[in-house]
Amino acid sequence: MNARRCILALLLCLTQAISGCYCQGTLIEEIENLKKHFNSSSSDVGDGGELFSDILRNWQKDGDTKIIESQIVSFYFKLFDALKDNQAIQESIGTIEQDLLVHFFNSSEEKRDDFMKLMKIPVDDPQVQRKAVNELLGVMYRLSPKNSLRKRKRSRCCFGGGARPNKNNAASSTI
């Protein structure tokens, strides 16, 4: 029953994500193939609510949506990996994975490979834990919004974009 819910959520997310795609007809056919395979059109699929749509509504800012979308895409790649031996739906999964590559990773296989590499890092490995904690400060610094604000503020000052004198520029202090 969980697989049915997963596939329904996949269908909802992918249907929203593929608007304007020239291959929309093919993708919809593949999604329909998955719906038939998992019998996800039955009335009990909606039991317990939606998987992702409610969550996506809470994440509206552009940066926020990328965060939650990456988690959802990660879920689908794990689901596809779990279903990789099922020959009946292999072609459909391949088509959908290609569309995710185009839309989510901007057709960059390198980005997809990095994403897949991150998904497969074992968090219960002590060596991985040590490395992750060692890199945590640098990661937090890169994620900090203050970092980009400081750059913008510095840029405004350096170019003398106001009445404030720029102590690095002698000409601006004579105003």
N, C-alpha and C positions, 0 to 999 in steps of 0.2 A: 504494500500500500504506500510506503514512503517513496518508492521509485515512481509511482504514478504522480504523486504530488510534485516530485522533482521535475519530471518531464513537463507537467503542466506549467510550472514556474518557468522552465526553459522556454516553452512556447510563448508565454506572455512577454518575457524579456526580449527574446529574439524578434518577435513580431514588432515590438516597439523600436528595436534597434535597427531594423532593416529598411525603414522607410527611405525611399529614394534609391534603392539598390537595383541595378539593372537585372540582377539575377534573382530578384525577389520571388518570381514564380517558381524557380527551382528550389529555393530555400523553403518556401512554403510547402512544396510537395514533400520535401525531406522531413519537415516537421510533422506533416500529416502522416507520413510513414511511421514516425516514432509514436505518434498518438495512437495509431492503430495497434502497433506492437505492444504498447503498454496499456492499452484499453483506457487511456486517460480521458476519454470523453464521457465516461460513466458518471452518474450523479454523485457518487461517493468521493470523487477526487477532491471536491471542495471542502470536505469535512475538516474542521480544525483551522480553517482560514488559509490565507495565501502565505507562501514562503517568503517572497522577496518584494512584492509590490508595495505592501504596507511599509516596509523598511525604506524602500527607495523614496517614498513620499516624504519621509522625515529628513532626508539628506538632499537639500535643494541647491546649496551653493555649489559652484562648479568644482572647486577643489574637493569638497566633501563627496560629491557624487563619484569622482574618480576613485576615492578610497573604497567606498562601499561597492562600486562596480567591480573593482579588482578582486574583492572577496567573493562576489557572486560568480565572476568568471572563473576564479580558482575552484569554486565548488563544481562548476560544470566540467572543467577539465578533469577533476577527480572522478566525477560521475562517468565521463566518457572513458577514462582509463579503466574503471571497474567493468565497463561493458565492452571493452576492446575485443574480447574473444567471441562475442555474439555476431556471427556472420550475417544474420538476417538484417541487422541495422547498421552494419559497419559503413556502408556507403553513405547513409544519411548522416552519421556522426562525422565522417570525414568532410562532407560538404559544410556542415555547420561549423566545424573547427576552422575550416578555411575562411568562412565568413567572419568568425571571431577574430582571426588573424588580420583581416582587412580592416574591420571596424574598430577593434579595441587596441590592436598593436600597430595601427597605421601601416599595415603590410610589411612590418619589420619582423623577419624570422629571428633576428638576433634578440629583439625585445621579448618575443615569445619564449625563446630558449632561456633567457635570463629569468623570466617569470616562472617557467616550469622548474628551473633549477632551484629557485627559492621555495617553491611548493614542496620540493622533495627533501629539503634539509631536515634531518631528524632532530627534533628539539630535545629528545631524551638522551642524546649523546653528550657525555661530560666535556669532551674536547670542543664540540660545537658550542656548548653553553659558555665555556671559557672564552672562546673567540668572540662570541656575540656580546658578552659583557665587556670585553676589552674594547670593542668597537662602538659601544652604546653611546658614549659621550659625543663622538663624532657624528653619529647618526642623529642624535637629538639636536646637535648644533645645526646640521643641514636642514632639519625639519622645522626649526624655529622660525616663526614669522618675523622676529626681531632682526634676524640676519638681513632679510630683504629690506626692511624698513630703514635700517642703518645705511644701507647702500643708497637708497633713494635720498635720504636726508643729506648724505655726504655729497651726492651729485648736485643737489640744489645749491649747496653752499659753495662748492668749488667753482661754479660758473657764475657766481655773483647774481643769482636770480632774485634779488630783493634788496631791501634797504639795509640789510645786515652786512657789515663789513666782513670781508674774508681775510683773516689774518695771514693766509698764505699768499695773498695777492696784494702787493703794496698799492696798486692803483685803486683798489676798492676801498681802502681805508681813508683815502683823501676825499671821499664824496661828502 
